Every structure is written in structure tokens, then in C-alpha cells.
């Protein structure tokens, strides 16, 4: 039970840090940050590997970098879609 809570809290924290690094405002507030944290953690480990400190089953450094990349790409796509309409 505490493992799930810790994973959710870490996903939110990683999502907020990644959002701040990318310089975009993640839509959805806390829930959007949590989703970005989970997706970014997966993306970061896939691209950079599983290294650095691990908290709540998250490799923290690759997760933050993956989240920043995900939020940056999401911001680019949303800008392109806004221009197309």
C-alpha cells in the first residue's frame, strides 16, 4: 500500500520538476503532473537507462530528464495544433 502512495507522490514531484525544467505549463494540474511523471520516468529509463538514485521504484535523474523531454515535446505538439486551427 505504501509503495503505491510513494510511487504516486514521486510521480507528482518528478512531473512538477520536469515541467519546471521544460518551461511549459502542464495541463491538468496535479493529475497532469502525475501522468507526465509516470510517462517521463518510463521514457527516461528507456532512453538513458536505470542509473542514479532510486526512490519509489523511480530512477530519479533519468525520470526527471525524461519528463522534461516529454513535457517539451507535448508543448511543441500543442503549439503546432493551435497554429493549424
MOPAC internal coordinates of N, CA, C and O (Angstrom, degrees):
PM7 1SCF
backbone

  N    0.0000 0     0.00 0     0.00 0    0    0    0
  C    1.4521 1     0.00 0     0.00 0    1    0    0
  C    1.5294 1   111.65 1     0.00 0    2    1    0
  O    1.2310 1   120.71 1   132.79 1    3    2    1
  N    1.3495 1   116.24 1   -47.21 1    3    2    1
  C    1.4622 1   119.10 1  -178.93 1    5    3    2
  C    1.5121 1   111.18 1   -69.21 1    6    5    3
  O    1.2310 1   119.97 1   154.04 1    7    6    5
  N    1.3349 1   117.66 1   -25.96 1    7    6    5
  C    1.4552 1   120.73 1   177.54 1    9    7    6
  C    1.5189 1   111.74 1   -64.87 1   10    9    7
  O    1.2310 1   120.37 1   140.49 1   11   10    9
  N    1.3274 1   116.90 1   -39.51 1   11   10    9
  C    1.4615 1   121.49 1   178.53 1   13   11   10
  C    1.5224 1   110.12 1   -66.83 1   14   13   11
  O    1.2310 1   120.69 1   135.59 1   15   14   13
  N    1.3241 1   116.29 1   -44.41 1   15   14   13
  C    1.4673 1   120.85 1   179.89 1   17   15   14
  C    1.5295 1   110.01 1   -62.40 1   18   17   15
  O    1.2310 1   120.33 1   135.98 1   19   18   17
  N    1.3333 1   116.98 1   -44.02 1   19   18   17
  C    1.4635 1   121.13 1   178.86 1   21   19   18
  C    1.5306 1   110.89 1   -63.19 1   22   21   19
  O    1.2310 1   119.95 1   139.84 1   23   22   21
  N    1.3277 1   117.70 1   -40.16 1   23   22   21
  C    1.4681 1   120.74 1   178.19 1   25   23   22
  C    1.5194 1   111.51 1   -64.13 1   26   25   23
  O    1.2310 1   120.05 1   138.73 1   27   26   25
  N    1.3160 1   117.52 1   -41.27 1   27   26   25
  C    1.4655 1   120.85 1   179.01 1   29   27   26
  C    1.5188 1   111.04 1   -66.20 1   30   29   27
  O    1.2310 1   120.45 1   136.06 1   31   30   29
  N    1.3329 1   116.74 1   -43.94 1   31   30   29
  C    1.4715 1   120.54 1   179.11 1   33   31   30
  C    1.5253 1   110.08 1   -63.46 1   34   33   31
  O    1.2310 1   119.95 1   136.75 1   35   34   33
  N    1.3328 1   117.71 1   -43.25 1   35   34   33
  C    1.4667 1   120.26 1   178.75 1   37   35   34
  C    1.5232 1   111.16 1   -64.89 1   38   37   35
  O    1.2310 1   119.77 1   141.80 1   39   38   37
  N    1.3342 1   118.04 1   -38.20 1   39   38   37
  C    1.4697 1   120.48 1   178.00 1   41   39   38
  C    1.5225 1   110.71 1   -63.18 1   42   41   39
  O    1.2310 1   120.34 1   139.78 1   43   42   41
  N    1.3328 1   116.95 1   -40.22 1   43   42   41
  C    1.4705 1   120.03 1   178.30 1   45   43   42
  C    1.5181 1   110.90 1   -65.42 1   46   45   43
  O    1.2310 1   120.12 1   134.38 1   47   46   45
  N    1.3266 1   117.37 1   -45.62 1   47   46   45
  C    1.4653 1   121.09 1  -179.86 1   49   47   46
  C    1.5261 1   110.75 1   -63.51 1   50   49   47
  O    1.2310 1   120.51 1   134.52 1   51   50   49
  N    1.3264 1   116.63 1   -45.48 1   51   50   49
  C    1.4702 1   120.72 1   179.35 1   53   51   50
  C    1.5185 1   109.95 1   -64.40 1   54   53   51
  O    1.2310 1   119.70 1   141.13 1   55   54   53
  N    1.3296 1   118.19 1   -38.87 1   55   54   53
  C    1.4594 1   121.60 1   177.61 1   57   55   54
  C    1.5111 1   111.97 1   -63.05 1   58   57   55
  O    1.2310 1   120.06 1   137.89 1   59   58   57
  N    1.3305 1   117.49 1   -42.11 1   59   58   57
  C    1.4609 1   120.82 1   178.85 1   61   59   58
  C    1.5317 1   111.90 1   -66.46 1   62   61   59
  O    1.2310 1   120.44 1   138.84 1   63   62   61
  N    1.3349 1   116.76 1   -41.16 1   63   62   61
  C    1.4647 1   120.30 1   178.92 1   65   63   62
  C    1.5271 1   110.44 1   -66.97 1   66   65   63
  O    1.2310 1   120.42 1   135.41 1   67   66   65
  N    1.3234 1   116.81 1   -44.59 1   67   66   65
  C    1.4644 1   120.07 1   178.72 1   69   67   66
  C    1.5127 1   112.21 1   -62.89 1   70   69   67
  O    1.2310 1   120.44 1   142.54 1   71   70   69
  N    1.3273 1   116.76 1   -37.46 1   71   70   69
  C    1.4587 1   121.49 1   177.24 1   73   71   70
  C    1.5226 1   110.57 1   -64.90 1   74   73   71
  O    1.2310 1   120.31 1   139.30 1   75   74   73
  N    1.3196 1   117.02 1   -40.70 1   75   74   73
  C    1.4682 1   120.75 1   178.72 1   77   75   74
  C    1.5265 1   110.91 1   -67.01 1   78   77   75
  O    1.2310 1   119.88 1   142.59 1   79   78   77
  N    1.3228 1   117.84 1   -37.41 1   79   78   77
  C    1.4645 1   120.56 1   178.79 1   81   79   78
  C    1.5212 1   112.02 1   -68.88 1   82   81   79
  O    1.2310 1   120.31 1   142.64 1   83   82   81
  N    1.3278 1   117.01 1   -37.36 1   83   82   81
  C    1.4645 1   120.76 1  -177.44 1   85   83   82
  C    1.5210 1   111.42 1   -76.63 1   86   85   83
  O    1.2310 1   119.82 1   155.94 1   87   86   85
  N    1.3131 1   117.94 1   -24.06 1   87   86   85
  C    1.4492 1   121.04 1   177.91 1   89   87   86
  C    1.5159 1   114.65 1    81.26 1   90   89   87
  O    1.2310 1   120.03 1  -165.59 1   91   90   89
  N    1.3050 1   117.54 1    14.41 1   91   90   89
  C    1.4606 1   121.55 1   177.22 1   93   91   90
  C    1.5213 1   108.70 1  -111.11 1   94   93   91
  O    1.2310 1   120.78 1   -19.99 1   95   94   93
  N    1.3214 1   116.11 1   160.01 1   95   94   93
  C    1.4570 1   119.37 1   175.70 1   97   95   94
  C    1.5193 1   108.33 1   -98.20 1   98   97   95
  O    1.2310 1   121.05 1   -65.69 1   99   98   97
  N    1.3184 1   115.59 1   114.31 1   99   98   97
  C    1.4570 1   121.63 1  -178.05 1  101   99   98
  C    1.5207 1   109.34 1   -70.94 1  102  101   99
  O    1.2310 1   119.72 1   -56.43 1  103  102  101
  N    1.3291 1   118.14 1   123.57 1  103  102  101
  C    1.4630 1   119.08 1   177.99 1  105  103  102
  C    1.5159 1   110.79 1   -69.88 1  106  105  103
  O    1.2310 1   120.38 1   -27.79 1  107  106  105
  N    1.2983 1   116.88 1   152.21 1  107  106  105
  C    1.4524 1   121.01 1   175.86 1  109  107  106
  C    1.5137 1   114.75 1    98.80 1  110  109  107
  O    1.2310 1   119.71 1   178.08 1  111  110  109
  N    1.3114 1   118.15 1    -1.92 1  111  110  109
  C    1.4640 1   121.04 1   176.70 1  113  111  110
  C    1.5174 1   112.30 1    64.06 1  114  113  111
  O    1.2310 1   121.19 1    47.39 1  115  114  113
  N    1.3286 1   115.32 1  -132.61 1  115  114  113
  C    1.4668 1   121.35 1  -177.37 1  117  115  114
  C    1.5244 1   111.04 1   -65.70 1  118  117  115
  O    1.2310 1   120.27 1   138.25 1  119  118  117
  N    1.3354 1   117.09 1   -41.75 1  119  118  117
  C    1.4665 1   120.17 1  -179.92 1  121  119  118
  C    1.5265 1   110.22 1   -64.20 1  122  121  119
  O    1.2310 1   120.09 1   139.58 1  123  122  121
  N    1.3307 1   117.44 1   -40.42 1  123  122  121
  C    1.4630 1   120.81 1   177.16 1  125  123  122
  C    1.5134 1   111.70 1   -64.63 1  126  125  123
  O    1.2310 1   120.30 1   140.88 1  127  126  125
  N    1.3174 1   117.02 1   -39.12 1  127  126  125
  C    1.4657 1   120.79 1   177.26 1  129  127  126
  C    1.5227 1   111.19 1   -65.88 1  130  129  127
  O    1.2310 1   120.56 1   142.14 1  131  130  129
  N    1.3309 1   116.53 1   -37.86 1  131  130  129
  C    1.4590 1   120.25 1   178.79 1  133  131  130
  C    1.5238 1   110.23 1   -65.02 1  134  133  131
  O    1.2310 1   120.26 1   134.50 1  135  134  133
  N    1.3229 1   117.10 1   -45.50 1  135  134  133
  C    1.4619 1   120.50 1   179.61 1  137  135  134
  C    1.5277 1   109.99 1   -64.42 1  138  137  135
  O    1.2310 1   120.42 1   136.83 1  139  138  137
  N    1.3290 1   116.81 1   -43.17 1  139  138  137
  C    1.4645 1   120.43 1   177.67 1  141  139  138
  C    1.5303 1   110.45 1   -62.33 1  142  141  139
  O    1.2310 1   120.06 1   143.03 1  143  142  141
  N    1.3263 1   117.48 1   -36.97 1  143  142  141
  C    1.4621 1   120.85 1   178.04 1  145  143  142
  C    1.5147 1   112.35 1   -64.44 1  146  145  143
  O    1.2310 1   120.26 1   136.63 1  147  146  145
  N    1.3266 1   117.11 1   -43.37 1  147  146  145
  C    1.4686 1   120.22 1   178.44 1  149  147  146
  C    1.5267 1   111.17 1   -66.95 1  150  149  147
  O    1.2310 1   120.27 1   133.01 1  151  150  149
  N    1.3338 1   117.08 1   -46.99 1  151  150  149
  C    1.4683 1   120.54 1  -179.93 1  153  151  150
  C    1.5242 1   110.20 1   -65.07 1  154  153  151
  O    1.2310 1   120.51 1   136.65 1  155  154  153
  N    1.3228 1   116.62 1   -43.35 1  155  154  153
  C    1.4613 1   120.55 1   179.72 1  157  155  154
  C    1.5166 1   112.63 1   -64.86 1  158  157  155
  O    1.2310 1   120.10 1   143.14 1  159  158  157
  N    1.3249 1   117.41 1   -36.86 1  159  158  157
  C    1.4645 1   120.26 1   177.26 1  161  159  158
  C    1.5215 1   110.07 1   -63.93 1  162  161  159
  O    1.2310 1   120.63 1   137.34 1  163  162  161
  N    1.3129 1   116.40 1   -42.66 1  163  162  161
  C    1.4619 1   120.32 1   178.06 1  165  163  162
  C    1.5268 1   110.40 1   -64.07 1  166  165  163
  O    1.2310 1   120.59 1   134.01 1  167  166  165
  N    1.3336 1   116.48 1   -45.99 1  167  166  165
  C    1.4590 1   121.64 1  -179.02 1  169  167  166
  C    1.5257 1   111.00 1   -64.16 1  170  169  167
  O    1.2310 1   120.31 1   136.90 1  171  170  169
  N    1.3214 1   117.01 1   -43.10 1  171  170  169
  C    1.4592 1   121.02 1  -179.57 1  173  171  170
  C    1.5164 1   112.85 1   -62.88 1  174  173  171
  O    1.2310 1   120.43 1   138.34 1  175  174  173
  N    1.3260 1   116.78 1   -41.66 1  175  174  173
  C    1.4628 1   119.89 1   179.14 1  177  175  174
  C    1.5214 1   110.28 1   -69.83 1  178  177  175
  O    1.2310 1   120.07 1   143.98 1  179  178  177
  N    1.3296 1   117.46 1   -36.02 1  179  178  177
  C    1.4686 1   120.09 1   178.60 1  181  179  178
  C    1.5369 1   111.14 1   -65.99 1  182  181  179
  O    1.2310 1   120.20 1   140.69 1  183  182  181
  N    1.3326 1   117.23 1   -39.31 1  183  182  181
  C    1.4601 1   120.78 1  -177.17 1  185  183  182
  C    1.5223 1   113.64 1   -85.66 1  186  185  183
  O    1.2310 1   120.21 1   140.40 1  187  186  185
  N    1.3298 1   117.21 1   -39.60 1  187  186  185
  C    1.4647 1   121.19 1  -170.88 1  189  187  186
  C    1.5200 1   114.61 1  -109.54 1  190  189  187
  O    1.2310 1   119.96 1   167.56 1  191  190  189
  N    1.3064 1   117.69 1   -12.44 1  191  190  189
  C    1.4561 1   120.53 1  -177.98 1  193  191  190
  C    1.5215 1   111.60 1    91.80 1  194  193  191
  O    1.2310 1   121.55 1    -0.37 1  195  194  193
  N    1.3105 1   114.63 1   179.63 1  195  194  193
  C    1.4673 1   122.22 1  -175.41 1  197  195  194
  C    1.5318 1   108.73 1  -106.10 1  198  197  195
  O    1.2310 1   120.50 1   -91.89 1  199  198  197
  N    1.3331 1   116.65 1    88.11 1  199  198  197
  C    1.4565 1   120.61 1  -178.72 1  201  199  198
  C    1.5271 1   109.53 1  -137.65 1  202  201  199
  O    1.2310 1   120.73 1   -11.33 1  203  202  201
  N    1.2905 1   116.20 1   168.67 1  203  202  201
  C    1.4595 1   120.47 1  -179.35 1  205  203  202
  C    1.5171 1   111.65 1    85.37 1  206  205  203
  O    1.2310 1   120.65 1     4.90 1  207  206  205
  N    1.3166 1   116.36 1  -175.10 1  207  206  205
  C    1.4635 1   119.50 1  -179.04 1  209  207  206
  C    1.5284 1   111.25 1   -66.66 1  210  209  207
  O    1.2310 1   121.33 1   -37.10 1  211  210  209
  N    1.3317 1   115.06 1   142.90 1  211  210  209
  C    1.4624 1   121.50 1   179.88 1  213  211  210
  C    1.5224 1   107.93 1  -115.80 1  214  213  211
  O    1.2310 1   120.61 1   -58.93 1  215  214  213
  N    1.3226 1   116.43 1   121.07 1  215  214  213
  C    1.4668 1   122.18 1   178.04 1  217  215  214
  C    1.5196 1   107.26 1  -130.51 1  218  217  215
  O    1.2310 1   120.51 1   -54.97 1  219  218  217
  N    1.3140 1   116.64 1   125.03 1  219  218  217
  C    1.4583 1   120.58 1   178.18 1  221  219  218
  C    1.5216 1   112.08 1    61.15 1  222  221  219
  O    1.2310 1   119.77 1  -141.61 1  223  222  221
  N    1.3141 1   118.05 1    38.39 1  223  222  221
  C    1.4690 1   125.64 1  -177.96 1  225  223  222
  C    1.5206 1   113.47 1    65.11 1  226  225  223
  O    1.2310 1   119.59 1  -162.22 1  227  226  225
  N    1.3292 1   118.39 1    17.78 1  227  226  225
  C    1.4506 1   122.87 1   175.86 1  229  227  226
  C    1.5268 1   108.47 1  -110.86 1  230  229  227
  O    1.2310 1   120.54 1   -53.41 1  231  230  229
  N    1.3310 1   116.57 1   126.59 1  231  230  229
  C    1.4644 1   120.43 1   167.93 1  233  231  230
  C    1.5260 1   104.48 1   -76.61 1  234  233  231
  O    1.2310 1   120.14 1   -73.98 1  235  234  233
  N    1.3073 1   117.33 1   106.02 1  235  234  233
  C    1.4590 1   123.07 1  -163.97 1  237  235  234
  C    1.5287 1   112.99 1   -60.51 1  238  237  235
  O    1.2310 1   119.24 1   129.71 1  239  238  237
  N    1.3068 1   119.06 1   -50.29 1  239  238  237
  C    1.4668 1   121.06 1  -174.70 1  241  239  238
  C    1.5309 1   111.74 1   -66.43 1  242  241  239
  O    1.2310 1   118.85 1   129.65 1  243  242  241
  N    1.3491 1   119.79 1   -50.35 1  243  242  241
  C    1.4660 1   117.81 1   176.24 1  245  243  242
  C    1.5215 1   112.96 1   -62.38 1  246  245  243
  O    1.2310 1   119.97 1   147.74 1  247  246  245
  N    1.3280 1   117.66 1   -32.26 1  247  246  245
  C    1.4642 1   120.70 1   179.45 1  249  247  246
  C    1.5298 1   110.74 1   -66.45 1  250  249  247
  O    1.2310 1   120.09 1   137.37 1  251  250  249
  N    1.3234 1   117.42 1   -42.63 1  251  250  249
  C    1.4688 1   120.45 1   179.35 1  253  251  250
  C    1.5285 1   110.42 1   -65.93 1  254  253  251
  O    1.2310 1   120.20 1   135.98 1  255  254  253
  N    1.3235 1   117.22 1   -44.02 1  255  254  253
  C    1.4585 1   120.26 1   179.51 1  257  255  254
  C    1.5287 1   111.31 1   -66.47 1  258  257  255
  O    1.2310 1   120.12 1   140.64 1  259  258  257
  N    1.3263 1   117.37 1   -39.36 1  259  258  257
  C    1.4612 1   120.85 1   177.14 1  261  259  258
  C    1.5172 1   112.07 1   -65.97 1  262  261  259
  O    1.2310 1   120.37 1   142.43 1  263  262  261
  N    1.3232 1   116.89 1   -37.57 1  263  262  261
  C    1.4604 1   120.56 1   177.53 1  265  263  262
  C    1.5184 1   111.01 1   -67.76 1  266  265  263
  O    1.2310 1   120.12 1   138.48 1  267  266  265
  N    1.3319 1   117.38 1   -41.52 1  267  266  265
  C    1.4630 1   119.95 1   177.34 1  269  267  266
  C    1.5250 1   110.55 1   -61.73 1  270  269  267
  O    1.2310 1   120.28 1   139.11 1  271  270  269
  N    1.3208 1   117.07 1   -40.89 1  271  270  269
  C    1.4656 1   120.64 1   177.48 1  273  271  270
  C    1.5260 1   110.81 1   -65.23 1  274  273  271
  O    1.2310 1   120.06 1   136.82 1  275  274  273
  N    1.3170 1   117.49 1   -43.18 1  275  274  273
  C    1.4623 1   121.38 1   179.33 1  277  275  274
  C    1.5230 1   111.75 1   -62.30 1  278  277  275
  O    1.2310 1   120.20 1   134.49 1  279  278  277
  N    1.3252 1   117.22 1   -45.51 1  279  278  277
  C    1.4700 1   121.10 1  -179.71 1  281  279  278
  C    1.5265 1   110.09 1   -66.54 1  282  281  279
  O    1.2310 1   120.03 1   140.66 1  283  282  281
  N    1.3269 1   117.55 1   -39.34 1  283  282  281
  C    1.4574 1   120.86 1   177.53 1  285  283  282
  C    1.5264 1   110.94 1   -61.87 1  286  285  283
  O    1.2310 1   120.19 1   132.88 1  287  286  285
  N    1.3287 1   117.24 1   -47.12 1  287  286  285
  C    1.4619 1   120.84 1   179.11 1  289  287  286
  C    1.5227 1   111.51 1   -65.62 1  290  289  287
  O    1.2310 1   120.18 1   141.92 1  291  290  289
  N    1.3090 1   117.26 1   -38.08 1  291  290  289
  C    1.4618 1   121.13 1   177.39 1  293  291  290
  C    1.5238 1   110.48 1   -64.09 1  294  293  291
  O    1.2310 1   120.06 1   141.30 1  295  294  293
  N    1.3294 1   117.48 1   -38.70 1  295  294  293
  C    1.4603 1   121.33 1   176.67 1  297  295  294
  C    1.5186 1   112.28 1   -65.45 1  298  297  295
  O    1.2310 1   120.41 1   140.54 1  299  298  297
  N    1.3469 1   116.82 1   -39.46 1  299  298  297
  C    1.4651 1   120.05 1   176.72 1  301  299  298
  C    1.5204 1   111.73 1   -63.72 1  302  301  299
  O    1.2310 1   120.50 1   135.81 1  303  302  301
  N    1.3145 1   116.64 1   -44.19 1  303  302  301
  C    1.4643 1   120.76 1   179.93 1  305  303  302
  C    1.5220 1   110.76 1   -64.01 1  306  305  303
  O    1.2310 1   120.20 1   138.32 1  307  306  305
  N    1.3311 1   117.23 1   -41.68 1  307  306  305
  C    1.4703 1   119.20 1  -179.36 1  309  307  306
  C    1.5323 1   110.71 1   -66.47 1  310  309  307
  O    1.2310 1   120.06 1   143.62 1  311  310  309
  N    1.3427 1   117.50 1   -36.38 1  311  310  309
  C    1.4711 1   119.52 1   176.67 1  313  311  310
  C    1.5248 1   111.46 1   -66.74 1  314  313  311
  O    1.2310 1   120.26 1   140.52 1  315  314  313
  N    1.3064 1   117.10 1   -39.48 1  315  314  313
  C    1.4646 1   120.48 1   177.89 1  317  315  314
  C    1.5263 1   111.43 1   -64.86 1  318  317  315
  O    1.2310 1   120.77 1   140.56 1  319  318  317
  N    1.3262 1   116.13 1   -39.44 1  319  318  317
  C    1.4629 1   119.34 1   179.06 1  321  319  318
  C    1.5139 1   111.42 1   -69.67 1  322  321  319
  O    1.2310 1   119.79 1   144.96 1  323  322  321
  N    1.3272 1   118.01 1   -35.04 1  323  322  321
  C    1.4599 1   120.45 1   177.53 1  325  323  322
  C    1.5340 1   111.72 1   -67.13 1  326  325  323
  O    1.2310 1   120.50 1   143.63 1  327  326  325
  N    1.3224 1   116.66 1   -36.37 1  327  326  325
  C    1.4709 1   120.52 1   178.60 1  329  327  326
  C    1.5178 1   111.23 1   -70.83 1  330  329  327
  O    1.2310 1   120.41 1   148.08 1  331  330  329
  N    1.3290 1   116.82 1   -31.92 1  331  330  329
  C    1.4600 1   120.39 1  -176.81 1  333  331  330
  C    1.5305 1   112.06 1   -73.21 1  334  333  331
  O    1.2310 1   119.86 1   158.23 1  335  334  333
  N    1.3077 1   117.87 1   -21.77 1  335  334  333
  C    1.4742 1   119.14 1  -178.12 1  337  335  334
  C    1.4924 1   112.29 1   -91.62 1  338  337  335
  O    1.2310 1   120.10 1   180.00 1  339  338  337

